[in-house]
Protein backbone atom coordinates (compact mmCIF):
# COMPACT_ATOMS: atom_id res chain seq x y z
CA UNK A 1 0.00 0.00 0.00
CA UNK A 2 1.09 3.57 -0.59
CA UNK A 3 0.99 4.41 3.11
CA UNK A 4 3.16 1.46 4.17
CA UNK A 5 6.44 3.38 4.13
CA UNK A 6 5.02 6.37 5.97
CA UNK A 7 3.20 4.14 8.46
CA UNK A 8 6.43 2.75 9.89
CA UNK A 9 7.56 4.69 13.00
CA UNK A 10 10.30 7.16 12.17
CA UNK A 11 11.58 10.65 12.88
CA UNK A 12 9.34 11.82 10.05
CA UNK A 13 6.32 11.48 12.35
CA UNK A 14 7.18 14.27 14.82
CA UNK A 15 8.62 16.37 11.99
CA UNK A 16 5.36 16.08 10.05
CA UNK A 17 3.31 17.01 13.12
CA UNK A 18 5.29 20.23 13.42
CA UNK A 19 6.04 21.16 9.81
CA UNK A 20 2.81 20.38 7.95
CA UNK A 21 0.48 22.58 10.07
CA UNK A 22 2.96 25.48 9.94
CA UNK A 23 3.40 25.27 6.17
CA UNK A 24 -0.36 24.85 5.73
CA UNK A 25 -0.84 28.28 7.29
CA UNK A 26 1.11 29.78 4.40
CA UNK A 27 0.33 27.46 1.50
CA UNK A 28 -2.66 25.57 0.21
CA UNK A 29 -0.86 22.76 -1.61
CA UNK A 30 -2.73 20.78 -4.24
CA UNK A 31 -1.05 17.86 -5.99
CA UNK A 32 -2.00 16.38 -9.35
CA UNK A 33 -0.50 13.12 -10.58
CA UNK A 34 0.30 11.71 -7.13
CA UNK A 35 -0.58 8.25 -8.46
CA UNK A 36 2.48 8.45 -10.75
CA UNK A 37 4.83 8.23 -7.78
CA UNK A 38 5.58 4.52 -7.22
CA UNK A 39 3.69 3.08 -4.26
CA UNK A 40 6.76 1.07 -3.32
CA UNK A 41 10.34 0.65 -4.40
CA UNK A 42 13.04 3.11 -5.41
CA UNK A 43 12.49 6.29 -7.37
CA UNK A 44 14.32 9.51 -8.25
CA UNK A 45 12.05 12.55 -8.16
CA UNK A 46 13.27 15.65 -10.00
CA UNK A 47 11.44 18.96 -9.30
CA UNK A 48 12.03 22.49 -10.56
CA UNK A 49 13.65 24.88 -8.08
CA UNK A 50 13.27 28.65 -7.77
CA UNK A 51 12.69 29.37 -4.05
CA UNK A 52 14.32 28.35 -0.78
CA UNK A 53 10.79 27.42 0.33
CA UNK A 54 10.48 24.79 -2.42
CA UNK A 55 11.79 21.83 -0.40
CA UNK A 56 9.00 22.16 2.17
CA UNK A 57 6.36 22.13 -0.56
CA UNK A 58 7.92 19.15 -2.32
CA UNK A 59 8.42 17.25 0.95
CA UNK A 60 4.79 17.68 1.99
CA UNK A 61 3.50 16.71 -1.46
CA UNK A 62 5.58 13.52 -1.36
CA UNK A 63 4.67 12.73 2.25
CA UNK A 64 0.98 12.96 1.45
CA UNK A 65 1.37 10.24 -1.18
CA UNK A 66 2.54 7.84 1.52
CA UNK A 67 6.21 7.98 0.58
CA UNK A 68 8.94 9.56 2.69
CA UNK A 69 10.66 12.69 1.31
CA UNK A 70 14.41 12.15 1.30
CA UNK A 71 16.69 14.69 -0.36
CA UNK A 72 20.26 14.74 -1.54
CA UNK A 73 22.11 17.22 0.70
CA UNK A 74 25.61 18.64 0.76
CA UNK A 75 27.95 16.49 2.82
CA UNK A 76 29.00 19.48 4.93
CA UNK A 77 25.48 19.71 6.37
CA UNK A 78 25.89 16.25 7.91
CA UNK A 79 28.73 17.60 10.09
CA UNK A 80 26.53 20.22 11.76
CA UNK A 81 25.47 19.19 15.31
CA UNK A 82 21.81 18.20 15.61
CA UNK A 83 21.10 18.91 11.93
CA UNK A 84 23.53 16.20 10.87
CA UNK A 85 21.87 13.75 13.26
CA UNK A 86 18.42 14.57 11.85
CA UNK A 87 19.65 14.18 8.28
CA UNK A 88 21.18 10.78 9.01
CA UNK A 89 18.16 9.53 10.96
CA UNK A 90 15.76 10.50 8.20
CA UNK A 91 17.88 8.82 5.51
CA UNK A 92 18.93 11.90 3.59
CA UNK A 93 21.73 11.24 1.11
CA UNK A 94 25.05 13.10 1.37
CA UNK A 95 26.76 14.25 -1.77
CA UNK A 96 30.36 15.46 -1.82
CA UNK A 97 32.53 17.17 -4.38
CA UNK A 98 34.96 14.52 -5.54
CA UNK A 99 36.93 13.23 -8.48
CA UNK A 100 35.12 11.62 -11.39
CA UNK A 101 36.19 8.11 -10.34
CA UNK A 102 35.10 8.46 -6.72
CA UNK A 103 31.90 10.25 -7.77
CA UNK A 104 31.01 7.28 -9.99
CA UNK A 105 31.56 4.86 -7.11
CA UNK A 106 29.49 7.06 -4.82
CA UNK A 107 26.64 7.15 -7.33
CA UNK A 108 26.67 3.36 -7.73
CA UNK A 109 26.53 2.84 -3.96
CA UNK A 110 23.77 5.39 -3.47
CA UNK A 111 21.75 3.92 -6.29
CA UNK A 112 22.13 0.35 -5.02
CA UNK A 113 21.15 1.50 -1.51
CA UNK A 114 17.97 3.07 -2.88
CA UNK A 115 17.06 -0.15 -4.65
CA UNK A 116 17.98 -2.37 -1.67
CA UNK A 117 15.90 -0.36 0.81
CA UNK A 118 13.12 0.57 -1.61
CA UNK A 119 13.57 4.28 -0.98
CA UNK A 120 13.01 7.35 -3.07
CA UNK A 121 15.20 10.42 -3.27
CA UNK A 122 14.46 13.98 -4.37
CA UNK A 123 17.16 15.53 -6.53
CA UNK A 124 16.97 19.06 -7.92
CA UNK A 125 18.27 18.56 -11.46
CA UNK A 126 19.32 22.20 -11.77
CA UNK A 127 21.49 21.78 -8.67
CA UNK A 128 20.53 25.22 -7.32
CA UNK A 129 17.90 27.94 -7.71
CA UNK A 130 17.23 28.67 -11.36
CA UNK A 131 18.94 31.75 -12.73
CA UNK A 132 16.30 32.19 -15.41
CA UNK A 133 14.81 35.70 -14.98
CA UNK A 134 11.27 34.36 -15.39
CA UNK A 135 11.82 31.34 -13.13
CA UNK A 136 11.76 28.72 -15.88
CA UNK A 137 14.00 25.68 -15.38
CA UNK A 138 17.55 26.34 -16.52
CA UNK A 139 20.19 23.97 -17.84
CA UNK A 140 20.20 20.71 -15.87
CA UNK A 141 22.98 18.81 -14.13
CA UNK A 142 23.48 15.07 -14.43
CA UNK A 143 23.10 14.00 -10.79
CA UNK A 144 19.49 12.81 -11.03
CA UNK A 145 19.97 10.85 -14.25
CA UNK A 146 23.20 9.29 -12.97
CA UNK A 147 21.33 7.81 -10.00
CA UNK A 148 18.45 6.64 -12.15
CA UNK A 149 20.62 5.02 -14.81
CA UNK A 150 22.97 3.37 -12.31
CA UNK A 151 20.16 1.39 -10.70
CA UNK A 152 17.54 1.36 -13.48
CA UNK A 153 15.37 3.45 -11.15
CA UNK A 154 12.26 5.35 -12.32
CA UNK A 155 13.12 9.00 -12.99
CA UNK A 156 10.05 11.09 -12.31
CA UNK A 157 9.70 14.78 -13.23
CA UNK A 158 7.83 17.20 -10.99
CA UNK A 159 6.91 20.87 -11.23
CA UNK A 160 5.47 23.23 -8.65
CA UNK A 161 4.25 26.81 -8.97
CA UNK A 162 3.05 29.40 -6.49
CA UNK A 163 5.85 29.15 -3.95
CA UNK A 164 7.32 32.43 -5.21
CA UNK A 165 4.33 34.21 -3.65
CA UNK A 166 5.46 32.95 -0.25
CA UNK A 167 9.20 33.36 -0.65
CA UNK A 168 10.69 34.79 -3.81
CA UNK A 169 14.03 33.79 -5.24
CA UNK A 170 16.80 35.14 -2.95
CA UNK A 171 14.15 36.72 -0.71
CA UNK A 172 15.27 36.84 2.93
CA UNK A 173 11.90 36.53 4.63
CA UNK A 174 8.42 35.12 4.05
CA UNK A 175 5.44 36.96 2.59
CA UNK A 176 2.91 36.18 5.28
CA UNK A 177 -0.16 37.96 3.93
CA UNK A 178 -2.52 36.85 2.59
CA UNK A 179 -2.34 33.47 4.28
CA UNK A 180 -2.71 30.15 2.47
CA UNK A 181 -1.47 31.11 -0.95
CA UNK A 182 -2.21 28.60 -3.68
CA UNK A 183 0.67 26.30 -4.57
CA UNK A 184 0.14 23.66 -7.24
CA UNK A 185 2.26 20.54 -7.70
CA UNK A 186 2.22 18.38 -10.81
CA UNK A 187 3.93 14.98 -11.03
CA UNK A 188 4.59 13.56 -14.48
CA UNK A 189 5.15 10.18 -16.05
CA UNK A 190 8.60 8.62 -15.64
CA UNK A 191 11.11 9.79 -18.21
CA UNK A 192 11.78 7.03 -20.74
CA UNK A 193 15.44 6.06 -20.46
CA UNK A 194 15.00 2.48 -21.66
CA UNK A 195 17.22 2.96 -24.71
CA UNK A 196 20.02 4.34 -22.50
CA UNK A 197 20.21 1.52 -19.95
CA UNK A 198 23.66 0.24 -19.16
CA UNK A 199 25.32 3.31 -20.69
CA UNK A 200 25.29 5.67 -17.72
CA UNK A 201 29.05 6.07 -17.90
CA UNK A 202 28.93 7.73 -21.32
CA UNK A 203 28.93 11.51 -21.30
CA UNK A 204 26.73 11.77 -24.39
CA UNK A 205 24.16 9.52 -22.71
CA UNK A 206 24.13 11.67 -19.58
CA UNK A 207 23.63 14.80 -21.70
CA UNK A 208 20.76 13.18 -23.61
CA UNK A 209 19.08 11.83 -20.45
CA UNK A 210 19.41 15.18 -18.66
CA UNK A 211 17.90 16.98 -21.63
CA UNK A 212 14.94 14.60 -21.66
CA UNK A 213 14.42 15.22 -17.95
CA UNK A 214 14.55 19.01 -18.25
CA UNK A 215 12.14 18.91 -21.21
CA UNK A 216 9.71 16.90 -19.06
CA UNK A 217 10.02 19.20 -16.03
CA UNK A 218 9.58 22.29 -18.21
CA UNK A 219 6.51 20.81 -19.91
CA UNK A 220 4.89 20.22 -16.52
CA UNK A 221 5.62 23.80 -15.47
CA UNK A 222 4.14 25.06 -18.73
CA UNK A 223 0.91 23.28 -17.79
CA UNK A 224 0.86 24.88 -14.36
CA UNK A 225 1.65 28.36 -15.68
CA UNK A 226 -0.49 27.97 -18.82
CA UNK A 227 2.22 29.52 -20.98
CA UNK A 228 5.17 28.41 -23.08
CA UNK A 229 8.73 28.44 -21.81
CA UNK A 230 11.45 30.15 -23.89
CA UNK A 231 12.72 28.05 -26.77
CA UNK A 232 16.28 28.16 -25.40
CA UNK A 233 16.93 26.99 -21.84
CA UNK A 234 18.85 29.47 -19.65
CA UNK A 235 22.52 28.60 -19.29
CA UNK A 236 24.34 30.60 -16.57
CA UNK A 237 27.66 30.15 -18.37
CA UNK A 238 26.29 32.09 -21.33
CA UNK A 239 25.51 35.03 -19.05
CA UNK A 240 28.71 35.15 -17.03
CA UNK A 241 27.05 33.64 -13.95
CA UNK A 242 28.53 31.15 -11.52
CA UNK A 243 26.38 28.24 -10.39
CA UNK A 244 26.78 28.17 -6.62
CA UNK A 245 25.15 25.87 -4.13
CA UNK A 246 25.20 22.91 -6.49
CA UNK A 247 23.83 19.66 -5.10
CA UNK A 248 24.84 17.47 -7.99
CA UNK A 249 27.16 17.51 -10.95
C-alpha positions as CSV (number, residue, x, y, z in Angstrom):
1,X,0.0,0.0,0.0
2,X,1.1,3.6,-0.6
3,X,1.0,4.4,3.1
4,X,3.2,1.5,4.2
5,X,6.4,3.4,4.1
6,X,5.0,6.4,6.0
7,X,3.2,4.1,8.5
8,X,6.4,2.8,9.9
9,X,7.6,4.7,13.0
10,X,10.3,7.2,12.2
11,X,11.6,10.7,12.9
12,X,9.3,11.8,10.1
13,X,6.3,11.5,12.3
14,X,7.2,14.3,14.8
15,X,8.6,16.4,12.0
16,X,5.4,16.1,10.1
17,X,3.3,17.0,13.1
18,X,5.3,20.2,13.4
19,X,6.0,21.2,9.8
20,X,2.8,20.4,8.0
21,X,0.5,22.6,10.1
22,X,3.0,25.5,9.9
23,X,3.4,25.3,6.2
24,X,-0.4,24.9,5.7
25,X,-0.8,28.3,7.3
26,X,1.1,29.8,4.4
27,X,0.3,27.5,1.5
28,X,-2.7,25.6,0.2
29,X,-0.9,22.8,-1.6
30,X,-2.7,20.8,-4.2
31,X,-1.1,17.9,-6.0
32,X,-2.0,16.4,-9.3
33,X,-0.5,13.1,-10.6
34,X,0.3,11.7,-7.1
35,X,-0.6,8.2,-8.5
36,X,2.5,8.4,-10.7
37,X,4.8,8.2,-7.8
38,X,5.6,4.5,-7.2
39,X,3.7,3.1,-4.3
40,X,6.8,1.1,-3.3
41,X,10.3,0.6,-4.4
42,X,13.0,3.1,-5.4
43,X,12.5,6.3,-7.4
44,X,14.3,9.5,-8.3
45,X,12.0,12.6,-8.2
46,X,13.3,15.7,-10.0
47,X,11.4,19.0,-9.3
48,X,12.0,22.5,-10.6
49,X,13.7,24.9,-8.1
50,X,13.3,28.7,-7.8
51,X,12.7,29.4,-4.1
52,X,14.3,28.4,-0.8
53,X,10.8,27.4,0.3
54,X,10.5,24.8,-2.4
55,X,11.8,21.8,-0.4
56,X,9.0,22.2,2.2
57,X,6.4,22.1,-0.6
58,X,7.9,19.2,-2.3
59,X,8.4,17.3,1.0
60,X,4.8,17.7,2.0
61,X,3.5,16.7,-1.5
62,X,5.6,13.5,-1.4
63,X,4.7,12.7,2.3
64,X,1.0,13.0,1.5
65,X,1.4,10.2,-1.2
66,X,2.5,7.8,1.5
67,X,6.2,8.0,0.6
68,X,8.9,9.6,2.7
69,X,10.7,12.7,1.3
70,X,14.4,12.1,1.3
71,X,16.7,14.7,-0.4
72,X,20.3,14.7,-1.5
73,X,22.1,17.2,0.7
74,X,25.6,18.6,0.8
75,X,28.0,16.5,2.8
76,X,29.0,19.5,4.9
77,X,25.5,19.7,6.4
78,X,25.9,16.3,7.9
79,X,28.7,17.6,10.1
80,X,26.5,20.2,11.8
81,X,25.5,19.2,15.3
82,X,21.8,18.2,15.6
83,X,21.1,18.9,11.9
84,X,23.5,16.2,10.9
85,X,21.9,13.8,13.3
86,X,18.4,14.6,11.9
87,X,19.7,14.2,8.3
88,X,21.2,10.8,9.0
89,X,18.2,9.5,11.0
90,X,15.8,10.5,8.2
91,X,17.9,8.8,5.5
92,X,18.9,11.9,3.6
93,X,21.7,11.2,1.1
94,X,25.1,13.1,1.4
95,X,26.8,14.3,-1.8
96,X,30.4,15.5,-1.8
97,X,32.5,17.2,-4.4
98,X,35.0,14.5,-5.5
99,X,36.9,13.2,-8.5
100,X,35.1,11.6,-11.4
101,X,36.2,8.1,-10.3
102,X,35.1,8.5,-6.7
103,X,31.9,10.2,-7.8
104,X,31.0,7.3,-10.0
105,X,31.6,4.9,-7.1
106,X,29.5,7.1,-4.8
107,X,26.6,7.1,-7.3
108,X,26.7,3.4,-7.7
109,X,26.5,2.8,-4.0
110,X,23.8,5.4,-3.5
111,X,21.7,3.9,-6.3
112,X,22.1,0.3,-5.0
113,X,21.1,1.5,-1.5
114,X,18.0,3.1,-2.9
115,X,17.1,-0.2,-4.7
116,X,18.0,-2.4,-1.7
117,X,15.9,-0.4,0.8
118,X,13.1,0.6,-1.6
119,X,13.6,4.3,-1.0
120,X,13.0,7.3,-3.1
121,X,15.2,10.4,-3.3
122,X,14.5,14.0,-4.4
123,X,17.2,15.5,-6.5
124,X,17.0,19.1,-7.9
125,X,18.3,18.6,-11.5
126,X,19.3,22.2,-11.8
127,X,21.5,21.8,-8.7
128,X,20.5,25.2,-7.3
129,X,17.9,27.9,-7.7
130,X,17.2,28.7,-11.4
131,X,18.9,31.8,-12.7
132,X,16.3,32.2,-15.4
133,X,14.8,35.7,-15.0
134,X,11.3,34.4,-15.4
135,X,11.8,31.3,-13.1
136,X,11.8,28.7,-15.9
137,X,14.0,25.7,-15.4
138,X,17.5,26.3,-16.5
139,X,20.2,24.0,-17.8
140,X,20.2,20.7,-15.9
141,X,23.0,18.8,-14.1
142,X,23.5,15.1,-14.4
143,X,23.1,14.0,-10.8
144,X,19.5,12.8,-11.0
145,X,20.0,10.8,-14.2
146,X,23.2,9.3,-13.0
147,X,21.3,7.8,-10.0
148,X,18.4,6.6,-12.1
149,X,20.6,5.0,-14.8
150,X,23.0,3.4,-12.3
151,X,20.2,1.4,-10.7
152,X,17.5,1.4,-13.5
153,X,15.4,3.5,-11.2
154,X,12.3,5.3,-12.3
155,X,13.1,9.0,-13.0
156,X,10.0,11.1,-12.3
157,X,9.7,14.8,-13.2
158,X,7.8,17.2,-11.0
159,X,6.9,20.9,-11.2
160,X,5.5,23.2,-8.7
161,X,4.2,26.8,-9.0
162,X,3.1,29.4,-6.5
163,X,5.9,29.2,-4.0
164,X,7.3,32.4,-5.2
165,X,4.3,34.2,-3.7
166,X,5.5,33.0,-0.2
167,X,9.2,33.4,-0.7
168,X,10.7,34.8,-3.8
169,X,14.0,33.8,-5.2
170,X,16.8,35.1,-3.0
171,X,14.2,36.7,-0.7
172,X,15.3,36.8,2.9
173,X,11.9,36.5,4.6
174,X,8.4,35.1,4.0
175,X,5.4,37.0,2.6
176,X,2.9,36.2,5.3
177,X,-0.2,38.0,3.9
178,X,-2.5,36.9,2.6
179,X,-2.3,33.5,4.3
180,X,-2.7,30.1,2.5
181,X,-1.5,31.1,-1.0
182,X,-2.2,28.6,-3.7
183,X,0.7,26.3,-4.6
184,X,0.1,23.7,-7.2
185,X,2.3,20.5,-7.7
186,X,2.2,18.4,-10.8
187,X,3.9,15.0,-11.0
188,X,4.6,13.6,-14.5
189,X,5.1,10.2,-16.1
190,X,8.6,8.6,-15.6
191,X,11.1,9.8,-18.2
192,X,11.8,7.0,-20.7
193,X,15.4,6.1,-20.5
194,X,15.0,2.5,-21.7
195,X,17.2,3.0,-24.7
196,X,20.0,4.3,-22.5
197,X,20.2,1.5,-20.0
198,X,23.7,0.2,-19.2
199,X,25.3,3.3,-20.7
200,X,25.3,5.7,-17.7
201,X,29.1,6.1,-17.9
202,X,28.9,7.7,-21.3
203,X,28.9,11.5,-21.3
204,X,26.7,11.8,-24.4
205,X,24.2,9.5,-22.7
206,X,24.1,11.7,-19.6
207,X,23.6,14.8,-21.7
208,X,20.8,13.2,-23.6
209,X,19.1,11.8,-20.4
210,X,19.4,15.2,-18.7
211,X,17.9,17.0,-21.6
212,X,14.9,14.6,-21.7
213,X,14.4,15.2,-18.0
214,X,14.6,19.0,-18.3
215,X,12.1,18.9,-21.2
216,X,9.7,16.9,-19.1
217,X,10.0,19.2,-16.0
218,X,9.6,22.3,-18.2
219,X,6.5,20.8,-19.9
220,X,4.9,20.2,-16.5
221,X,5.6,23.8,-15.5
222,X,4.1,25.1,-18.7
223,X,0.9,23.3,-17.8
224,X,0.9,24.9,-14.4
225,X,1.6,28.4,-15.7
226,X,-0.5,28.0,-18.8
227,X,2.2,29.5,-21.0
228,X,5.2,28.4,-23.1
229,X,8.7,28.4,-21.8
230,X,11.5,30.2,-23.9
231,X,12.7,28.0,-26.8
232,X,16.3,28.2,-25.4
233,X,16.9,27.0,-21.8
234,X,18.8,29.5,-19.6
235,X,22.5,28.6,-19.3
236,X,24.3,30.6,-16.6
237,X,27.7,30.2,-18.4
238,X,26.3,32.1,-21.3
239,X,25.5,35.0,-19.1
240,X,28.7,35.2,-17.0
241,X,27.1,33.6,-14.0
242,X,28.5,31.1,-11.5
243,X,26.4,28.2,-10.4
244,X,26.8,28.2,-6.6
245,X,25.1,25.9,-4.1
246,X,25.2,22.9,-6.5
247,X,23.8,19.7,-5.1
248,X,24.8,17.5,-8.0
249,X,27.2,17.5,-11.0
